[in-house]
Amino acid sequence: MTDTPSKTSTPDLLDQPYTITDSQIARFAEDGFIKLSKVFDQATLDAYAPTITELAFELNPNKNTDLDQLDTYGKAFIQVTNLWRNSQTVQRFTFSKRLAGIATALLGTKGVRMYHDQALYKESGGGFTPWHADQQYWPLASSLCVTAWVPLHAVPIEMGPLCFARGSHLKNIGRDLEISDDSQILIEQQIKGQKLLEVQEPFALGDVSFHLGWTLHRAGPNTTGQARKVQTVIYIDRDMHLAEPKNQNQRNDWNSWSPSTKVGEVMADELNPVLFEVGV
């Protein structure tokens, strides 16, 4: 694998600032998510997508298993974490100051650290992603965490873009449920019971969404003949402390994503570098 971008825009957009308005920040705080347009252009995505895709398929833990033999979680997507540790090209993309600056503005913090990245590729014929909240898995002392969901191409409804439950980060729904068939059933019942609006829209090329750790979300199946290719980056407050894990998932994530940090300490492990600071 050639570990250099296949193309470059002049200059690419990875470290150029993206303007976030006060109204967008307010809407994000109220809704728990936002989809932003023209975060990246075709040239920037073309420069990095081939390497991300090659690694995602190469490191897919289920690559030797037929799709119909997997459970609901396995059918939902190919999931490969911390690709940035395997490639300088992916690291450059994942460490984008443009993305990290948006995350900082949305959270209203002094800066953000990397928690981890994930390639989430939904194969052709891949199943639905059940309702869930990401922070069920994360031993974090506050809710100042956000995921950037970065499609590497346009994503029509038929490919399974994210669907969010508006305002669900303000509700105590499904916070003890890991992603599963059960989470799909139980969370869906509560979303309907509390009359939360489900928001699912196609993503144009260059669109990127951001959602909080407690924002409930799902995705439909991919009924097209092409894989849905998405790279995600999870950011935490620069000053985030490690919380005592509440379940085995959180203990596993502690060991995986911030292993040198002790409970109560700032999560300053080498796997959690600061990616953006205000004024720096």
C-alpha positions as a Markdown table, in Angstrom:
| # | Residue | x | y | z |
|---|---|---|---|---|
| 1 | Met | 0.0 | 0.0 | 0.0 |
| 2 | Thr | 1.3 | 3.4 | -0.9 |
| 3 | Asp | 1.0 | 5.5 | 2.2 |
| 4 | Thr | 0.6 | 8.9 | 0.5 |
| 5 | Pro | -2.5 | 10.7 | -0.7 |
| 6 | Ser | -3.4 | 9.7 | -4.2 |
| 7 | Lys | -4.3 | 13.3 | -5.2 |
| 8 | Thr | -4.0 | 16.6 | -3.5 |
| 9 | Ser | -6.1 | 19.7 | -3.8 |
| 10 | Thr | -4.2 | 23.0 | -3.7 |
| 11 | Pro | -4.5 | 23.5 | -0.8 |
| 12 | Asp | -6.7 | 20.7 | 0.6 |
| 13 | Leu | -9.3 | 21.6 | 3.2 |
| 14 | Leu | -8.1 | 19.5 | 6.1 |
| 15 | Asp | -6.6 | 22.4 | 8.1 |
| 16 | Gln | -8.6 | 25.3 | 6.8 |
| 17 | Pro | -11.1 | 26.9 | 9.3 |
| 18 | Tyr | -14.8 | 26.2 | 8.8 |
| 19 | Thr | -17.1 | 29.0 | 10.0 |
| 20 | Ile | -19.7 | 27.9 | 12.5 |
| 21 | Thr | -22.4 | 30.4 | 13.3 |
| 22 | Asp | -24.0 | 31.1 | 16.8 |
| 23 | Ser | -27.3 | 29.9 | 15.5 |
| 24 | Gln | -25.8 | 26.6 | 14.4 |
| 25 | Ile | -24.1 | 26.1 | 17.8 |
| 26 | Ala | -27.5 | 26.8 | 19.5 |
| 27 | Arg | -29.3 | 24.4 | 17.2 |
| 28 | Phe | -26.7 | 21.7 | 17.9 |
| 29 | Ala | -27.1 | 22.2 | 21.6 |
| 30 | Glu | -30.9 | 21.8 | 21.3 |
| 31 | Asp | -31.0 | 19.0 | 18.7 |
| 32 | Gly | -27.9 | 17.0 | 19.8 |
| 33 | Phe | -26.7 | 16.8 | 16.2 |
| 34 | Ile | -26.1 | 18.9 | 13.1 |
| 35 | Lys | -25.3 | 18.2 | 9.4 |
| 36 | Leu | -23.0 | 20.7 | 7.8 |
| 37 | Ser | -22.5 | 21.2 | 4.1 |
| 38 | Lys | -19.3 | 21.7 | 2.1 |
| 39 | Val | -17.0 | 20.7 | 4.9 |
| 40 | Phe | -14.8 | 18.9 | 2.3 |
| 41 | Asp | -14.5 | 19.0 | -1.4 |
| 42 | Gln | -14.1 | 16.2 | -4.0 |
| 43 | Ala | -10.4 | 16.7 | -4.3 |
| 44 | Thr | -9.8 | 16.4 | -0.6 |
| 45 | Leu | -11.9 | 13.3 | -0.3 |
| 46 | Asp | -10.3 | 11.7 | -3.4 |
| 47 | Ala | -6.9 | 12.2 | -1.9 |
| 48 | Tyr | -7.6 | 10.2 | 1.3 |
| 49 | Ala | -10.5 | 7.9 | 0.6 |
| 50 | Pro | -8.5 | 5.2 | -1.3 |
| 51 | Thr | -6.2 | 4.6 | 1.7 |
| 52 | Ile | -9.0 | 4.6 | 4.2 |
| 53 | Thr | -11.0 | 2.2 | 2.1 |
| 54 | Glu | -8.0 | -0.1 | 1.5 |
| 55 | Leu | -7.3 | -0.4 | 5.2 |
| 56 | Ala | -10.9 | -0.8 | 6.2 |
| 57 | Phe | -11.3 | -3.8 | 4.0 |
| 58 | Glu | -7.9 | -5.2 | 4.8 |
| 59 | Leu | -8.4 | -5.0 | 8.6 |
| 60 | Asn | -12.1 | -5.9 | 8.6 |
| 61 | Pro | -12.3 | -8.5 | 11.4 |
| 62 | Asn | -15.2 | -10.3 | 9.6 |
| 63 | Lys | -13.7 | -10.3 | 6.1 |
| 64 | Asn | -13.6 | -14.1 | 5.9 |
| 65 | Thr | -17.2 | -14.5 | 7.1 |
| 66 | Asp | -20.3 | -14.4 | 4.9 |
| 67 | Leu | -22.7 | -11.5 | 5.6 |
| 68 | Asp | -25.6 | -13.8 | 6.2 |
| 69 | Gln | -23.6 | -15.6 | 9.0 |
| 70 | Leu | -23.2 | -12.4 | 11.1 |
| 71 | Asp | -25.5 | -11.1 | 13.8 |
| 72 | Thr | -27.4 | -7.8 | 13.5 |
| 73 | Tyr | -24.3 | -5.8 | 14.7 |
| 74 | Gly | -22.0 | -7.6 | 12.3 |
| 75 | Lys | -24.4 | -7.1 | 9.4 |
| 76 | Ala | -24.8 | -3.4 | 10.1 |
| 77 | Phe | -21.2 | -2.3 | 9.1 |
| 78 | Ile | -17.6 | -3.1 | 8.8 |
| 79 | Gln | -16.0 | -1.5 | 11.9 |
| 80 | Val | -12.3 | -0.9 | 12.1 |
| 81 | Thr | -10.9 | 1.4 | 14.8 |
| 82 | Asn | -7.9 | 3.7 | 15.1 |
| 83 | Leu | -6.9 | 3.5 | 11.4 |
| 84 | Trp | -4.8 | 6.5 | 12.1 |
| 85 | Arg | -2.3 | 4.2 | 13.9 |
| 86 | Asn | -1.8 | 2.2 | 10.7 |
| 87 | Ser | -1.2 | 5.0 | 8.2 |
| 88 | Gln | 0.3 | 8.4 | 8.0 |
| 89 | Thr | -2.2 | 9.3 | 5.3 |
| 90 | Val | -5.2 | 8.3 | 7.5 |
| 91 | Gln | -3.6 | 10.1 | 10.4 |
| 92 | Arg | -3.4 | 13.3 | 8.4 |
| 93 | Phe | -7.1 | 13.0 | 7.6 |
| 94 | Thr | -8.2 | 12.0 | 11.1 |
| 95 | Phe | -6.2 | 14.8 | 12.7 |
| 96 | Ser | -7.8 | 17.5 | 10.5 |
| 97 | Lys | -7.9 | 20.8 | 12.3 |
| 98 | Arg | -10.9 | 21.7 | 10.3 |
| 99 | Leu | -12.9 | 18.9 | 11.8 |
| 100 | Ala | -11.5 | 19.3 | 15.3 |
| 101 | Gly | -12.1 | 23.0 | 15.2 |
| 102 | Ile | -15.8 | 22.4 | 14.4 |
| 103 | Ala | -16.0 | 19.9 | 17.2 |
| 104 | Thr | -14.5 | 22.4 | 19.6 |
| 105 | Ala | -16.9 | 25.2 | 18.6 |
| 106 | Leu | -19.9 | 22.9 | 18.9 |
| 107 | Leu | -18.9 | 21.7 | 22.3 |
| 108 | Gly | -17.9 | 25.1 | 23.5 |
| 109 | Thr | -14.7 | 23.9 | 25.0 |
| 110 | Lys | -11.1 | 25.2 | 25.0 |
| 111 | Gly | -10.1 | 22.3 | 22.8 |
| 112 | Val | -10.6 | 18.7 | 22.0 |
| 113 | Arg | -8.6 | 15.4 | 22.1 |
| 114 | Met | -8.9 | 12.4 | 20.0 |
| 115 | Tyr | -10.8 | 9.6 | 21.6 |
| 116 | His | -10.6 | 7.2 | 18.7 |
| 117 | Asp | -11.5 | 7.0 | 15.0 |
| 118 | Gln | -13.6 | 4.3 | 13.3 |
| 119 | Ala | -14.1 | 3.4 | 9.7 |
| 120 | Leu | -17.8 | 2.4 | 9.4 |
| 121 | Tyr | -18.4 | 0.8 | 6.0 |
| 122 | Lys | -21.9 | -0.6 | 5.3 |
| 123 | Glu | -21.5 | -3.2 | 2.6 |
| 124 | Ser | -23.9 | -3.6 | -0.3 |
| 125 | Gly | -26.7 | -5.6 | 1.2 |
| 126 | Gly | -25.6 | -4.6 | 4.7 |
| 127 | Gly | -28.3 | -4.5 | 7.3 |
| 128 | Phe | -29.8 | -1.7 | 9.4 |
| 129 | Thr | -27.9 | -0.2 | 12.4 |
| 130 | Pro | -30.1 | -0.4 | 15.5 |
| 131 | Trp | -30.9 | 2.6 | 17.7 |
| 132 | His | -28.2 | 3.3 | 20.2 |
| 133 | Ala | -26.3 | 6.0 | 22.1 |
| 134 | Asp | -22.5 | 5.9 | 21.7 |
| 135 | Gln | -21.7 | 7.1 | 25.2 |
| 136 | Gln | -23.1 | 3.9 | 26.7 |
| 137 | Tyr | -19.7 | 2.5 | 25.7 |
| 138 | Trp | -17.5 | 5.4 | 26.9 |
| 139 | Pro | -16.2 | 5.9 | 30.5 |
| 140 | Leu | -16.3 | 9.7 | 30.3 |
| 141 | Ala | -16.8 | 12.1 | 33.2 |
| 142 | Ser | -19.0 | 14.5 | 31.2 |
| 143 | Ser | -21.1 | 14.6 | 28.1 |
| 144 | Leu | -18.6 | 16.9 | 26.3 |
| 145 | Cys | -17.9 | 14.4 | 23.5 |
| 146 | Val | -18.9 | 14.5 | 19.8 |
| 147 | Thr | -18.6 | 12.2 | 16.8 |
| 148 | Ala | -17.9 | 13.6 | 13.3 |
| 149 | Trp | -19.5 | 11.3 | 10.7 |
| 150 | Val | -17.6 | 11.9 | 7.5 |
| 151 | Pro | -18.9 | 10.2 | 4.3 |
| 152 | Leu | -16.3 | 9.8 | 1.6 |
| 153 | His | -18.9 | 10.3 | -1.1 |
| 154 | Ala | -22.6 | 11.3 | -1.4 |
| 155 | Val | -24.9 | 9.0 | 0.7 |
| 156 | Pro | -28.5 | 8.7 | -0.6 |
| 157 | Ile | -31.2 | 7.3 | 1.7 |
| 158 | Glu | -30.9 | 3.9 | 0.0 |
| 159 | Met | -27.3 | 3.6 | 1.3 |
| 160 | Gly | -28.3 | 4.1 | 5.0 |
| 161 | Pro | -27.2 | 7.5 | 6.2 |
| 162 | Leu | -27.6 | 8.3 | 9.9 |
| 163 | Cys | -31.0 | 9.0 | 11.4 |
| 164 | Phe | -31.1 | 11.0 | 14.6 |
| 165 | Ala | -33.8 | 11.4 | 17.3 |
| 166 | Arg | -34.0 | 15.1 | 17.8 |
| 167 | Gly | -33.4 | 16.2 | 21.4 |
| 168 | Ser | -32.8 | 12.7 | 22.6 |
| 169 | His | -29.5 | 13.7 | 24.3 |
| 170 | Leu | -31.7 | 15.5 | 26.8 |
| 171 | Lys | -33.8 | 12.4 | 27.6 |
| 172 | Asn | -32.8 | 9.4 | 29.6 |
| 173 | Ile | -33.6 | 6.8 | 26.9 |
| 174 | Gly | -31.6 | 3.6 | 26.3 |
| 175 | Arg | -28.5 | 4.7 | 28.2 |
| 176 | Asp | -28.0 | 1.2 | 29.6 |
| 177 | Leu | -28.5 | -0.6 | 26.3 |
| 178 | Glu | -25.7 | -1.7 | 24.1 |
| 179 | Ile | -26.4 | -1.7 | 20.4 |
| 180 | Ser | -28.5 | -4.8 | 19.6 |
| 181 | Asp | -31.9 | -6.0 | 18.4 |
| 182 | Asp | -33.2 | -5.2 | 21.9 |
| 183 | Ser | -31.9 | -1.6 | 21.8 |
| 184 | Gln | -33.7 | -1.2 | 18.4 |
| 185 | Ile | -37.0 | -2.4 | 19.9 |
| 186 | Leu | -36.9 | -0.7 | 23.2 |
| 187 | Ile | -35.5 | 2.7 | 22.1 |
| 188 | Glu | -37.9 | 2.8 | 19.2 |
| 189 | Gln | -40.8 | 2.4 | 21.5 |
| 190 | Gln | -39.6 | 5.2 | 23.8 |
| 191 | Ile | -38.9 | 7.5 | 20.9 |
| 192 | Lys | -42.4 | 7.1 | 19.6 |
| 193 | Gly | -43.9 | 7.3 | 23.1 |
| 194 | Gln | -42.1 | 10.6 | 23.8 |
| 195 | Lys | -42.9 | 11.9 | 20.3 |
| 196 | Leu | -39.3 | 12.6 | 19.4 |
| 197 | Leu | -38.8 | 13.6 | 15.8 |
| 198 | Glu | -36.7 | 11.2 | 13.7 |
| 199 | Val | -34.5 | 13.1 | 11.2 |
| 200 | Gln | -33.0 | 11.2 | 8.3 |
| 201 | Glu | -31.6 | 13.0 | 5.3 |
| 202 | Pro | -29.3 | 12.1 | 2.4 |
| 203 | Phe | -25.8 | 13.4 | 2.5 |
| 204 | Ala | -24.4 | 15.4 | -0.4 |
| 205 | Leu | -20.7 | 15.1 | -1.2 |
| 206 | Gly | -18.8 | 17.0 | 1.4 |
| 207 | Asp | -21.5 | 16.9 | 4.0 |
| 208 | Val | -20.4 | 16.0 | 7.5 |
| 209 | Ser | -22.6 | 15.4 | 10.6 |
| 210 | Phe | -21.7 | 15.8 | 14.2 |
| 211 | His | -23.6 | 14.2 | 17.1 |
| 212 | Leu | -23.3 | 14.1 | 20.9 |
| 213 | Gly | -22.5 | 11.0 | 22.8 |
| 214 | Trp | -26.0 | 10.6 | 24.2 |
| 215 | Thr | -27.8 | 11.5 | 21.0 |
| 216 | Leu | -29.8 | 8.4 | 19.8 |
| 217 | His | -29.2 | 7.4 | 16.2 |
| 218 | Arg | -29.6 | 4.6 | 13.8 |
| 219 | Ala | -29.1 | 3.9 | 10.1 |
| 220 | Gly | -31.1 | 2.0 | 7.5 |
| 221 | Pro | -29.8 | -0.9 | 5.4 |
| 222 | Asn | -27.7 | -0.4 | 2.3 |
| 223 | Thr | -29.8 | -1.5 | -0.6 |
| 224 | Thr | -27.5 | -0.2 | -3.3 |
| 225 | Gly | -24.8 | -2.1 | -5.2 |
| 226 | Gln | -22.0 | 0.0 | -3.6 |
| 227 | Ala | -20.5 | 0.1 | -0.1 |
| 228 | Arg | -21.3 | 3.1 | 2.1 |
| 229 | Lys | -17.9 | 4.4 | 3.0 |
| 230 | Val | -17.6 | 6.5 | 6.1 |
| 231 | Gln | -14.8 | 7.6 | 8.4 |
| 232 | Thr | -15.6 | 8.8 | 11.9 |
| 233 | Val | -13.7 | 10.7 | 14.5 |
| 234 | Ile | -14.7 | 10.8 | 18.2 |
| 235 | Tyr | -13.6 | 13.9 | 20.0 |
| 236 | Ile | -13.6 | 14.5 | 23.8 |
| 237 | Asp | -13.1 | 17.7 | 25.7 |
| 238 | Arg | -9.4 | 18.6 | 26.1 |
| 239 | Asp | -9.9 | 18.4 | 29.8 |
| 240 | Met | -12.0 | 15.3 | 29.9 |
| 241 | His | -11.5 | 13.1 | 33.0 |
| 242 | Leu | -11.8 | 9.3 | 33.0 |
| 243 | Ala | -14.9 | 8.1 | 34.9 |
| 244 | Glu | -15.2 | 4.9 | 36.8 |
| 245 | Pro | -16.6 | 2.4 | 34.2 |
| 246 | Lys | -20.3 | 1.6 | 34.7 |
| 247 | Asn | -20.3 | -1.6 | 32.6 |
| 248 | Gln | -18.0 | -4.0 | 30.8 |
| 249 | Asn | -18.2 | -2.1 | 27.6 |
| 250 | Gln | -16.8 | 1.0 | 29.3 |
| 251 | Arg | -14.1 | -1.0 | 30.9 |
| 252 | Asn | -13.1 | -2.5 | 27.5 |
| 253 | Asp | -13.0 | 1.0 | 26.0 |
| 254 | Trp | -10.9 | 2.3 | 28.8 |
| 255 | Asn | -8.3 | -0.5 | 28.1 |
| 256 | Ser | -8.5 | 0.2 | 24.4 |
| 257 | Trp | -8.6 | 3.9 | 24.0 |
| 258 | Ser | -6.9 | 5.5 | 27.1 |
| 259 | Pro | -5.1 | 2.6 | 28.9 |
| 260 | Ser | -2.5 | 4.7 | 30.8 |
| 261 | Thr | -5.2 | 7.0 | 32.3 |
| 262 | Lys | -6.3 | 6.4 | 35.9 |
| 263 | Val | -9.9 | 7.0 | 37.0 |
| 264 | Gly | -10.2 | 10.7 | 37.8 |
| 265 | Glu | -7.3 | 11.8 | 35.7 |
| 266 | Val | -7.4 | 13.9 | 32.5 |
| 267 | Met | -7.4 | 11.5 | 29.6 |
| 268 | Ala | -3.9 | 12.4 | 28.3 |
| 269 | Asp | -2.8 | 9.0 | 27.1 |
| 270 | Glu | -0.6 | 8.9 | 23.9 |
| 271 | Leu | -3.7 | 7.7 | 22.1 |
| 272 | Asn | -5.6 | 10.8 | 23.1 |
| 273 | Pro | -3.6 | 13.7 | 21.6 |
| 274 | Val | -5.0 | 17.2 | 21.6 |
| 275 | Leu | -6.1 | 17.9 | 18.1 |
| 276 | Phe | -7.3 | 21.5 | 18.5 |
| 277 | Glu | -7.0 | 24.3 | 21.0 |
| 278 | Val | -8.7 | 27.7 | 20.9 |
| 279 | Gly | -6.1 | 30.4 | 20.0 |
| 280 | Val | -3.3 | 28.0 | 19.1 |
